[in-house]
Amino acid sequence: MQLGAFSISLAVKDLQKSKAFYEGLGFSDLGGSGSDGWAILKNGDTVIGLFQGMFEKNMLTFNPGWDQSAQTLDDYQDIRALQKELKAKGYVFQAEADETSSGPASFVLIDPDGNPVLVDQHV
């Protein structure tokens, strides 16, 4: 199973304060303007997403089709194939990708401790 690039998505109260905090730790912009309520930051291979008002809890995020620099991979497992494989294993989804579609899609699982796991394909 190839889940793709990994990041932590943080639900923040004040995007600009959070962004400044992580920039002080050596993170730099990877994506998002901040004006739309989100920013993606990177330090080495570590990626974090900061999201203000978009969701309630922090979550693990995987991006099939991307490497850690958000560059499209030549070979990756499509999100619909991942979802089908997980369904066959008995996983229950909070939200599902449309299996009749192609291209960008996402699904959400909840781990045994209540943590959301977002699998979000952008390609």
LUMRO-753164 format. One record per atom (N, C-alpha, C, O): atom name; y, z, x. Coordinates in Angstrom, 1 decimal, padded with zeros to 4 digits, always signed. Atoms other than C-alpha are relative to their C-alpha. Example, Ala and Ser with C-alpha at 12.3 -4.5 7.8 and 13.67 -1.06 7.14 Angstrom:
! residues 2
+------+--------+--------+--------+
| site |     c2 |     c3 |     c1 |
+------+--------+--------+--------+
|    N | -001.2 | +000.0 | +000.9 |
|   CA | -004.5 | +007.8 | +012.3 |
|    C | +001.2 | +000.0 | +000.9 |
|    O | +001.2 | +000.7 | +001.9 |
|    N | -001.1 | +000.0 | -000.9 |
|   CA | -001.1 | +007.1 | +013.7 |
|    C | +001.1 | +000.8 | -000.8 |
|    O | +002.2 | +000.9 | -000.3 |
+------+--------+--------+--------+
END
This chain:
! residues 123
+------+--------+--------+--------+
| site |     c2 |     c3 |     c1 |
+------+--------+--------+--------+
|    N | -001.2 | +000.0 | +000.8 |
|   CA | +000.0 | +000.0 | +000.0 |
|    C | +001.2 | +000.0 | +000.9 |
|    O | +001.4 | +000.9 | +001.8 |
|    N | -001.3 | +000.1 | -000.8 |
|   CA | +003.4 | -001.1 | +001.5 |
|    C | +001.1 | +000.3 | -000.9 |
|    O | +001.6 | -000.5 | -001.7 |
|    N | -001.1 | -000.5 | +000.8 |
|   CA | +006.2 | +000.9 | -000.1 |
|    C | +001.4 | -000.5 | +000.5 |
|    O | +002.3 | -000.4 | -000.2 |
|    N | -001.3 | +000.5 | -000.6 |
|   CA | +008.9 | -000.6 | +002.2 |
|    C | +000.9 | +001.1 | +000.6 |
|    O | +000.4 | +002.2 | +000.9 |
|    N | -001.0 | -000.9 | -000.6 |
|   CA | +012.0 | +001.1 | +003.6 |
|    C | +000.1 | +001.3 | -000.8 |
|    O | -000.1 | +001.4 | -002.0 |
|    N | +000.0 | -001.4 | +000.6 |
|   CA | +012.3 | +004.9 | +003.0 |
|    C | +001.4 | +000.5 | +000.2 |
|    O | +002.1 | +000.4 | +001.2 |
|    N | -001.3 | -000.8 | -000.1 |
|   CA | +015.5 | +006.9 | +002.2 |
|    C | -000.1 | +001.2 | -000.9 |
|    O | -000.9 | +001.2 | -001.8 |
|    N | -000.3 | -001.1 | +001.0 |
|   CA | +016.6 | +010.0 | +000.5 |
|    C | +001.2 | -000.3 | -000.8 |
|    O | +002.2 | -000.7 | -000.2 |
|    N | -001.2 | +000.3 | +000.9 |
|   CA | +018.9 | +009.5 | -002.5 |
|    C | +000.5 | +001.4 | -000.5 |
|    O | -000.3 | +002.1 | -001.1 |
|    N | -000.6 | -001.3 | +000.3 |
|   CA | +021.2 | +012.5 | -002.9 |
|    C | +001.0 | -000.1 | -001.2 |
|    O | +001.8 | -001.0 | -001.2 |
|    N | -000.9 | -000.2 | +001.1 |
|   CA | +022.9 | +013.4 | -006.2 |
|    C | +001.1 | +000.9 | +000.5 |
|    O | +000.9 | +002.1 | +000.6 |
|    N | -001.1 | -000.8 | -000.6 |
|   CA | +026.3 | +014.5 | -004.9 |
|    C | +001.1 | +000.3 | -001.0 |
|    O | +001.3 | -000.5 | -002.0 |
|    N | -001.0 | -000.3 | +000.9 |
|   CA | +029.2 | +016.2 | -006.6 |
|    C | +001.3 | -000.7 | +000.3 |
|    O | +002.1 | -001.1 | -000.6 |
|    N | -001.2 | +000.6 | -000.5 |
|   CA | +032.0 | +014.7 | -004.5 |
|    C | -000.4 | -001.0 | +001.1 |
|    O | -000.7 | -000.6 | +002.2 |
|    N | +000.5 | +001.0 | -000.9 |
|   CA | +031.1 | +011.4 | -002.9 |
|    C | +000.8 | +000.0 | +001.3 |
|    O | +000.2 | -000.1 | +002.4 |
|    N | -000.8 | +000.1 | -001.2 |
|   CA | +034.0 | +011.4 | -000.4 |
|    C | -000.2 | +001.2 | +000.9 |
|    O | -000.3 | +001.0 | +002.1 |
|    N | +000.3 | -001.1 | -000.8 |
|   CA | +033.3 | +014.9 | +000.8 |
|    C | -001.3 | -000.1 | +000.6 |
|    O | -001.5 | +000.2 | +001.8 |
|    N | +001.4 | +000.2 | -000.6 |
|   CA | +029.6 | +014.2 | +001.2 |
|    C | +000.0 | -001.1 | +001.0 |
|    O | -000.7 | -000.9 | +002.1 |
|    N | +000.0 | +001.1 | -001.0 |
|   CA | +030.3 | +010.9 | +003.0 |
|    C | +000.6 | +000.5 | +001.3 |
|    O | +000.1 | +000.2 | +002.4 |
|    N | -000.6 | -000.6 | -001.2 |
|   CA | +032.6 | +012.7 | +005.4 |
|    C | -000.9 | +000.9 | +000.8 |
|    O | -001.0 | +000.9 | +002.0 |
|    N | +001.0 | -000.9 | -000.6 |
|   CA | +030.0 | +015.4 | +006.0 |
|    C | -001.0 | -000.7 | +000.8 |
|    O | -001.3 | -000.4 | +002.0 |
|    N | +001.0 | +000.8 | -000.7 |
|   CA | +027.3 | +012.9 | +006.9 |
|    C | +000.5 | -000.8 | +001.1 |
|    O | -000.2 | -001.0 | +002.1 |
|    N | -000.6 | +000.7 | -001.1 |
|   CA | +029.6 | +010.8 | +009.0 |
|    C | +000.2 | +000.9 | +001.2 |
|    O | +000.1 | +000.4 | +002.3 |
|    N | -000.1 | -001.0 | -001.1 |
|   CA | +030.3 | +013.9 | +011.0 |
|    C | -001.3 | +000.3 | +000.7 |
|    O | -001.2 | +000.7 | +001.9 |
|    N | +001.3 | -000.2 | -000.7 |
|   CA | +026.6 | +014.1 | +011.7 |
|    C | -000.5 | -001.3 | +000.7 |
|    O | -001.6 | -001.3 | +001.2 |
|    N | +000.3 | +001.2 | -000.7 |
|   CA | +026.7 | +010.6 | +013.1 |
|    C | -000.5 | -001.2 | -000.9 |
|    O | -000.9 | -002.2 | -000.4 |
|    N | +000.4 | +001.1 | +000.9 |
|   CA | +025.8 | +008.5 | +010.0 |
|    C | +001.2 | -001.0 | -000.2 |
|    O | +002.4 | -000.6 | -000.1 |
|    N | -001.0 | +001.0 | +000.2 |
|   CA | +027.7 | +005.2 | +009.4 |
|    C | -000.4 | -000.8 | -001.2 |
|    O | -001.6 | -000.8 | -001.7 |
|    N | +000.2 | +000.8 | +001.2 |
|   CA | +028.1 | +002.8 | +006.5 |
|    C | -001.1 | -001.0 | +000.1 |
|    O | -001.2 | -001.7 | +001.2 |
|    N | +001.0 | +001.1 | +000.1 |
|   CA | +025.1 | +000.6 | +005.6 |
|    C | +000.3 | -000.9 | -001.3 |
|    O | +000.0 | -002.1 | -001.3 |
|    N | -000.3 | +000.8 | +001.2 |
|   CA | +026.2 | -000.4 | +002.1 |
|    C | +000.7 | +000.9 | -001.1 |
|    O | +000.7 | +002.1 | -001.0 |
|    N | -000.7 | -000.7 | +001.0 |
|   CA | +028.2 | +000.5 | -001.0 |
|    C | +001.4 | +000.2 | +000.4 |
|    O | +001.7 | +000.5 | +001.6 |
|    N | -001.4 | -000.1 | -000.4 |
|   CA | +032.0 | +000.7 | -001.1 |
|    C | +000.5 | +001.4 | -000.3 |
|    O | +001.5 | +001.8 | +000.3 |
|    N | -000.5 | -001.4 | +000.4 |
|   CA | +032.2 | +004.3 | -002.5 |
|    C | +000.8 | -000.1 | -001.3 |
|    O | +000.8 | +000.9 | -002.0 |
|    N | -000.8 | +000.1 | +001.2 |
|   CA | +034.5 | +003.0 | -005.2 |
|    C | -000.8 | -000.1 | -001.3 |
|    O | -000.3 | +000.2 | -002.4 |
|    N | +000.9 | +000.1 | +001.2 |
|   CA | +031.5 | +002.4 | -007.5 |
|    C | -000.9 | +001.2 | -000.1 |
|    O | -001.9 | +001.1 | -000.8 |
|    N | +000.8 | -001.2 | +000.2 |
|   CA | +030.1 | +005.9 | -007.1 |
|    C | -001.2 | +000.2 | +000.9 |
|    O | -002.0 | +001.1 | +000.8 |
|    N | +001.2 | -000.1 | -000.9 |
|   CA | +027.6 | +005.3 | -004.3 |
|    C | +000.3 | -000.6 | +001.4 |
|    O | +001.2 | -001.4 | +001.5 |
|    N | -000.1 | +000.5 | -001.3 |
|   CA | +027.3 | +004.7 | -000.6 |
|    C | -001.4 | +000.3 | +000.7 |
|    O | -002.1 | +001.2 | +000.5 |
|    N | +001.3 | -000.1 | -000.8 |
|   CA | +024.3 | +004.1 | +001.8 |
|    C | +000.5 | +000.2 | +001.4 |
|    O | +001.3 | -000.6 | +001.9 |
|    N | -000.4 | -000.3 | -001.4 |
|   CA | +024.6 | +005.6 | +005.3 |
|    C | -001.3 | +000.0 | +000.8 |
|    O | -002.4 | +000.2 | +000.3 |
|    N | +001.1 | +000.1 | -000.9 |
|   CA | +022.4 | +005.2 | +008.3 |
|    C | +000.3 | +000.7 | +001.4 |
|    O | +001.4 | +000.6 | +001.8 |
|    N | -000.1 | -000.6 | -001.4 |
|   CA | +021.8 | +007.1 | +011.6 |
|    C | -001.4 | -000.3 | +000.6 |
|    O | -002.4 | +000.3 | +000.3 |
|    N | +001.3 | +000.4 | -000.6 |
|   CA | +019.1 | +005.5 | +013.8 |
|    C | -000.8 | -000.7 | -001.1 |
|    O | -000.3 | -001.6 | -001.8 |
|    N | +000.9 | +000.5 | +001.1 |
|   CA | +016.2 | +004.7 | +011.4 |
|    C | +000.1 | +000.8 | -001.3 |
|    O | -000.6 | +000.5 | -002.2 |
|    N | -000.2 | -000.9 | +001.1 |
|   CA | +017.3 | +007.4 | +009.0 |
|    C | +001.0 | -000.5 | -001.0 |
|    O | +002.2 | -000.8 | -000.6 |
|    N | -000.9 | +000.5 | +001.0 |
|   CA | +018.8 | +006.2 | +005.7 |
|    C | +000.2 | +001.0 | -001.1 |
|    O | -000.8 | +001.6 | -001.6 |
|    N | -000.2 | -000.8 | +001.2 |
|   CA | +020.4 | +008.3 | +003.0 |
|    C | +001.0 | -000.7 | -000.9 |
|    O | +001.8 | -001.5 | -000.5 |
|    N | -000.9 | +000.5 | +001.0 |
|   CA | +022.0 | +007.3 | -000.2 |
|    C | +000.7 | +001.1 | -000.7 |
|    O | +000.1 | +002.1 | -001.0 |
|    N | -000.9 | -001.0 | +000.7 |
|   CA | +024.9 | +009.3 | -001.8 |
|    C | +000.4 | -000.6 | -001.3 |
|    O | +001.0 | -001.7 | -001.4 |
|    N | -000.2 | +000.5 | +001.4 |
|   CA | +025.2 | +008.9 | -005.6 |
|    C | +000.7 | +001.0 | -000.8 |
|    O | +000.2 | +002.1 | -001.0 |
|    N | -000.8 | -001.0 | +000.9 |
|   CA | +027.9 | +010.6 | -007.7 |
|    C | -000.1 | -000.5 | -001.4 |
|    O | +000.3 | -001.6 | -001.8 |
|    N | +000.1 | +000.2 | +001.4 |
|   CA | +027.2 | +010.8 | -011.4 |
|    C | -001.0 | -001.0 | -000.4 |
|    O | -001.0 | -001.5 | -001.6 |
|    N | +001.0 | +001.0 | +000.4 |
|   CA | +024.2 | +008.4 | -011.4 |
|    C | -001.3 | +000.6 | -000.4 |
|    O | -002.0 | +000.0 | -001.2 |
|    N | +001.2 | -000.7 | +000.4 |
|   CA | +021.3 | +010.8 | -011.6 |
|    C | +000.1 | +001.5 | +000.3 |
|    O | +001.0 | +001.9 | +001.0 |
|    N | -000.1 | -001.4 | +000.0 |
|   CA | +020.6 | +014.5 | -011.9 |
|    C | -000.6 | +000.7 | +001.3 |
|    O | -000.1 | +001.7 | +001.7 |
|    N | +000.7 | -000.6 | -001.1 |
|   CA | +018.2 | +015.2 | -009.0 |
|    C | +000.0 | -000.9 | +001.2 |
|    O | +000.1 | -002.1 | +001.1 |
|    N | +000.3 | +000.8 | -001.2 |
|   CA | +017.8 | +014.2 | -005.4 |
|    C | -001.4 | -000.7 | -000.2 |
|    O | -002.3 | -000.1 | -000.9 |
|    N | +001.3 | +000.7 | +000.2 |
|   CA | +014.9 | +011.7 | -005.1 |
|    C | -000.4 | -000.7 | +001.3 |
|    O | +000.5 | -001.1 | +002.1 |
|    N | +000.5 | +000.8 | -001.0 |
|   CA | +012.7 | +010.0 | -002.6 |
|    C | +000.1 | -001.5 | -000.4 |
|    O | -000.1 | -001.8 | -001.6 |
|    N | -000.2 | +001.4 | +000.4 |
|   CA | +013.4 | +006.2 | -002.5 |
|    C | -000.7 | -000.9 | +001.0 |
|    O | -000.6 | -000.7 | +002.2 |
|    N | +000.7 | +001.1 | -000.8 |
|   CA | +011.3 | +003.3 | -001.3 |
|    C | +000.5 | -001.3 | -000.5 |
|    O | +000.7 | -001.5 | -001.7 |
|    N | -000.4 | +001.4 | +000.3 |
|   CA | +012.4 | -000.3 | -001.1 |
|    C | -000.9 | -001.0 | +000.5 |
|    O | -000.8 | -001.5 | +001.6 |
|    N | +000.9 | +001.0 | -000.4 |
|   CA | +009.6 | -002.8 | -001.1 |
|    C | +000.8 | -001.3 | +000.4 |
|    O | +001.8 | -001.6 | -000.3 |
|    N | -000.7 | +001.2 | -000.4 |
|   CA | +010.7 | -006.0 | +000.7 |
|    C | +001.1 | +000.2 | +001.0 |
|    O | +001.7 | -000.8 | +001.5 |
|    N | -001.1 | -000.3 | -001.0 |
|   CA | +013.3 | -004.3 | +003.0 |
|    C | -000.6 | +000.8 | +001.2 |
|    O | -001.5 | +001.6 | +001.1 |
|    N | +000.2 | -000.8 | -001.2 |
|   CA | +013.2 | -002.9 | +006.5 |
|    C | +001.0 | +001.1 | -000.1 |
|    O | +001.8 | +001.2 | -001.0 |
|    N | -001.0 | -001.2 | +000.0 |
|   CA | +015.2 | +000.3 | +007.4 |
|    C | +001.4 | -000.4 | +000.2 |
|    O | +002.3 | +000.4 | +000.0 |
|    N | -001.4 | +000.5 | +000.0 |
|   CA | +018.3 | -001.9 | +007.9 |
|    C | +000.4 | -000.8 | -001.2 |
|    O | +001.4 | -001.5 | -001.2 |
|    N | -000.2 | +000.8 | +001.3 |
|   CA | +018.1 | -003.4 | +004.4 |
|    C | -000.1 | -001.5 | +000.2 |
|    O | +000.6 | -002.2 | -000.5 |
|    N | +000.2 | +001.4 | -000.2 |
|   CA | +017.0 | -006.7 | +005.8 |
|    C | -001.3 | -000.4 | -000.7 |
|    O | -002.3 | +000.3 | -000.6 |
|    N | +001.1 | +000.4 | +000.7 |
|   CA | +014.5 | -008.7 | +003.8 |
|    C | -001.2 | -000.3 | +000.9 |
|    O | -001.0 | -001.0 | +001.9 |
|    N | +001.2 | +000.3 | -000.7 |
|   CA | +010.9 | -008.8 | +005.1 |
|    C | -000.6 | -001.3 | -000.4 |
|    O | -000.5 | -001.7 | -001.5 |
|    N | +000.7 | +001.2 | +000.4 |
|   CA | +009.0 | -012.0 | +005.3 |
|    C | -001.3 | +000.2 | -000.8 |
|    O | -001.6 | -000.6 | -001.7 |
|    N | +001.3 | -000.3 | +000.7 |
|   CA | +005.8 | -010.3 | +004.0 |
|    C | +000.1 | +001.4 | -000.5 |
|    O | +000.4 | +002.3 | +000.2 |
|    N | +000.0 | -001.4 | +000.6 |
|   CA | +005.8 | -007.4 | +001.6 |
|    C | -000.8 | -000.1 | -001.3 |
|    O | -001.1 | -001.1 | -001.9 |
|    N | +000.7 | -000.2 | +001.2 |
|   CA | +003.9 | -006.1 | -001.4 |
|    C | +001.0 | +000.1 | -001.2 |
|    O | +001.8 | +001.0 | -001.2 |
|    N | -001.0 | +000.0 | +001.2 |
|   CA | +005.8 | -006.9 | -004.7 |
|    C | -000.2 | +001.2 | -000.8 |
|    O | -001.3 | +001.8 | -000.9 |
|    N | +000.0 | -001.2 | +000.8 |
|   CA | +006.7 | -004.0 | -006.8 |
|    C | -000.9 | +000.0 | -001.2 |
|    O | -001.5 | +001.0 | -001.5 |
|    N | +000.9 | +000.1 | +001.1 |
|   CA | +004.7 | -005.2 | -009.7 |
|    C | -001.5 | +000.2 | +000.4 |
|    O | -002.3 | +000.7 | -000.3 |
|    N | +001.4 | -000.2 | -000.6 |
|   CA | +001.5 | -005.3 | -007.5 |
|    C | -000.1 | +001.5 | +000.3 |
|    O | -001.2 | +002.0 | +000.1 |
|    N | +000.1 | -001.5 | -000.3 |
|   CA | +002.3 | -001.7 | -006.4 |
|    C | -000.2 | +000.7 | -001.3 |
|    O | -001.0 | +001.6 | -001.3 |
|    N | +000.1 | -000.7 | +001.3 |
|   CA | +002.8 | -000.6 | -010.0 |
|    C | -001.4 | -000.2 | -000.6 |
|    O | -002.0 | +000.8 | -001.0 |
|    N | +001.3 | +000.2 | +000.5 |
|   CA | -000.5 | -002.2 | -011.0 |
|    C | -001.1 | +000.8 | +000.7 |
|    O | -002.0 | +001.4 | +000.1 |
|    N | +001.0 | -000.7 | -000.9 |
|   CA | -002.4 | -000.6 | -008.1 |
|    C | +000.1 | +001.5 | -000.4 |
|    O | -000.9 | +002.2 | -000.5 |
|    N | -000.2 | -001.4 | +000.4 |
|   CA | -000.9 | +002.8 | -009.0 |
|    C | -000.5 | +000.4 | -001.4 |
|    O | -001.1 | +001.4 | -001.6 |
|    N | +000.5 | -000.2 | +001.4 |
|   CA | -001.7 | +002.5 | -012.7 |
|    C | -001.5 | +000.1 | +000.1 |
|    O | -002.1 | +000.9 | -000.6 |
|    N | +001.4 | +000.0 | -000.1 |
|   CA | -005.3 | +001.7 | -011.7 |
|    C | -000.5 | +001.4 | +000.6 |
|    O | -001.7 | +001.8 | +000.3 |
|    N | +000.3 | -001.3 | -000.6 |
|   CA | -005.3 | +005.0 | -009.8 |
|    C | +000.3 | +001.2 | -000.9 |
|    O | +000.0 | +002.3 | -000.6 |
|    N | -000.3 | -001.0 | +001.0 |
|   CA | -004.1 | +006.9 | -012.9 |
|    C | +001.4 | +000.6 | +000.1 |
|    O | +001.6 | +001.6 | -000.6 |
|    N | -001.3 | -000.6 | -000.1 |
|   CA | -000.5 | +007.5 | -012.0 |
|    C | +000.7 | -000.3 | -001.3 |
|    O | +000.5 | -001.3 | -002.0 |
|    N | -000.8 | +000.2 | +001.2 |
|   CA | +001.9 | +008.0 | -014.9 |
|    C | +001.4 | -000.2 | +000.4 |
|    O | +001.9 | +000.4 | +001.3 |
|    N | -001.3 | +000.5 | -000.4 |
|   CA | +005.3 | +006.4 | -014.8 |
|    C | +001.1 | +000.6 | -000.9 |
|    O | +000.9 | +000.7 | -002.2 |
|    N | -001.1 | -000.4 | +000.8 |
|   CA | +008.6 | +007.8 | -016.0 |
|    C | +000.8 | -001.2 | -000.5 |
|    O | +001.3 | -001.3 | -001.6 |
|    N | -000.6 | +001.3 | +000.3 |
|   CA | +010.1 | +004.3 | -015.9 |
|    C | -000.9 | -001.1 | +000.7 |
|    O | -001.4 | -000.8 | +001.8 |
|    N | +000.9 | +001.1 | -000.5 |
|   CA | +008.2 | +001.0 | -015.3 |
|    C | +000.8 | -001.3 | +000.3 |
|    O | +001.8 | -001.6 | -000.4 |
|    N | -000.5 | +001.3 | -000.3 |
|   CA | +009.0 | -002.4 | -013.8 |
|    C | -000.6 | -000.9 | -001.1 |
|    O | -001.8 | -000.7 | -001.5 |
|    N | +000.5 | +001.0 | +000.9 |
|   CA | +008.6 | -005.3 | -016.2 |
|    C | -001.0 | -000.9 | +000.7 |
|    O | -000.6 | -001.7 | +001.6 |
|    N | +001.0 | +000.7 | -000.8 |
|   CA | +005.3 | -006.8 | -015.0 |
|    C | +000.0 | -001.5 | -000.3 |
|    O | -000.7 | -002.3 | +000.4 |
|    N | -000.1 | +001.4 | +000.3 |
|   CA | +006.2 | -010.2 | -016.5 |
|    C | +001.1 | -000.7 | +000.7 |
|    O | +001.3 | -001.9 | +000.7 |
|    N | -001.2 | +000.5 | -000.7 |
|   CA | +009.3 | -010.5 | -014.4 |
|    C | -000.3 | -000.3 | +001.5 |
|    O | -001.4 | -000.2 | +001.9 |
|    N | +000.1 | +000.2 | -001.4 |
|   CA | +009.9 | -011.5 | -010.8 |
|    C | +001.3 | +000.4 | +000.6 |
|    O | +002.3 | +000.6 | -000.1 |
|    N | -001.2 | -000.4 | -000.7 |
|   CA | +012.5 | -010.5 | -008.2 |
|    C | +000.3 | +001.5 | -000.1 |
|    O | -000.7 | +002.3 | -000.2 |
|    N | -000.4 | -001.4 | +000.0 |
|   CA | +014.4 | -007.2 | -008.3 |
|    C | -000.6 | +000.8 | -001.2 |
|    O | -000.6 | +000.3 | -002.3 |
|    N | +000.5 | -000.9 | +001.0 |
|   CA | +012.8 | -004.3 | -010.3 |
|    C | -000.2 | +001.3 | +000.6 |
|    O | -000.1 | +001.5 | +001.8 |
|    N | +000.2 | -001.4 | -000.5 |
|   CA | +012.1 | -000.6 | -010.1 |
|    C | -001.0 | +000.7 | -000.9 |
|    O | -001.2 | +000.3 | -002.1 |
|    N | +000.7 | -000.9 | +000.8 |
|   CA | +009.8 | +002.1 | -011.3 |
|    C | +000.2 | +001.4 | +000.6 |
|    O | +000.7 | +001.6 | +001.7 |
|    N | -000.2 | -001.4 | -000.4 |
|   CA | +010.0 | +005.9 | -011.2 |
|    C | -001.3 | +000.8 | -000.3 |
|    O | -001.9 | +000.7 | -001.4 |
|    N | +001.1 | -001.0 | +000.2 |
|   CA | +007.2 | +008.5 | -010.7 |
|    C | +000.6 | +001.3 | +000.2 |
|    O | +001.6 | +001.5 | +000.8 |
|    N | -000.4 | -001.4 | -000.2 |
|   CA | +007.5 | +012.2 | -010.8 |
|    C | -001.2 | +000.7 | +000.8 |
|    O | -002.3 | +000.7 | +000.3 |
|    N | +001.1 | -000.6 | -000.8 |
|   CA | +005.5 | +014.1 | -008.1 |
|    C | -000.4 | +001.3 | -000.7 |
|    O | +000.3 | +001.8 | -001.6 |
|    N | +000.5 | -001.2 | +000.6 |
|   CA | +003.5 | +017.3 | -008.9 |
|    C | +001.0 | +001.1 | -000.1 |
|    O | +000.9 | +002.1 | -000.9 |
|    N | -001.0 | -001.1 | +000.0 |
|   CA | +006.6 | +019.5 | -008.1 |
|    C | +001.2 | -000.4 | -000.8 |
|    O | +002.2 | +000.3 | -000.7 |
|    N | -001.1 | +000.4 | +000.8 |
|   CA | +008.9 | +017.6 | -010.4 |
|    C | +001.1 | -000.9 | +000.7 |
|    O | +002.1 | -001.2 | +000.2 |
|    N | -000.9 | +000.9 | -000.7 |
|   CA | +010.6 | +015.4 | -007.7 |
|    C | -000.1 | -001.4 | -000.4 |
|    O | -001.3 | -002.0 | -000.4 |
|    N | +000.1 | +001.4 | +000.3 |
|   CA | +011.5 | +011.9 | -008.7 |
|    C | -000.3 | -000.8 | +001.2 |
|    O | +000.3 | -000.5 | +002.3 |
|    N | +000.3 | +000.9 | -001.1 |
|   CA | +010.1 | +009.1 | -006.6 |
|    C | +000.4 | -001.4 | -000.6 |
|    O | -000.2 | -001.9 | -001.5 |
|    N | -000.5 | +001.3 | +000.5 |
|   CA | +012.1 | +005.8 | -007.1 |
|    C | -000.6 | -001.1 | +001.0 |
|    O | -000.4 | -001.0 | +002.2 |
|    N | +000.4 | +001.2 | -000.8 |
|   CA | +010.5 | +002.5 | -005.9 |
|    C | +000.9 | -001.1 | -000.6 |
|    O | +000.7 | -001.5 | -001.7 |
|    N | -001.1 | +000.9 | +000.4 |
|   CA | +013.4 | +000.0 | -006.1 |
|    C | +000.0 | -001.2 | +000.9 |
|    O | +000.5 | -001.2 | +002.0 |
|    N | +000.0 | +001.3 | -000.7 |
|   CA | +012.9 | -003.6 | -005.0 |
|    C | +001.2 | -000.8 | -000.3 |
|    O | +001.5 | -001.0 | -001.5 |
|    N | -001.3 | +000.7 | +000.2 |
|   CA | +016.1 | -005.5 | -004.4 |
|    C | -000.2 | -001.5 | +000.2 |
|    O | +000.8 | -002.3 | +000.0 |
|    N | +000.2 | +001.4 | -000.4 |
|   CA | +014.5 | -008.9 | -003.4 |
|    C | -000.9 | -000.6 | -001.0 |
|    O | -001.2 | -001.8 | -000.9 |
+------+--------+--------+--------+
END
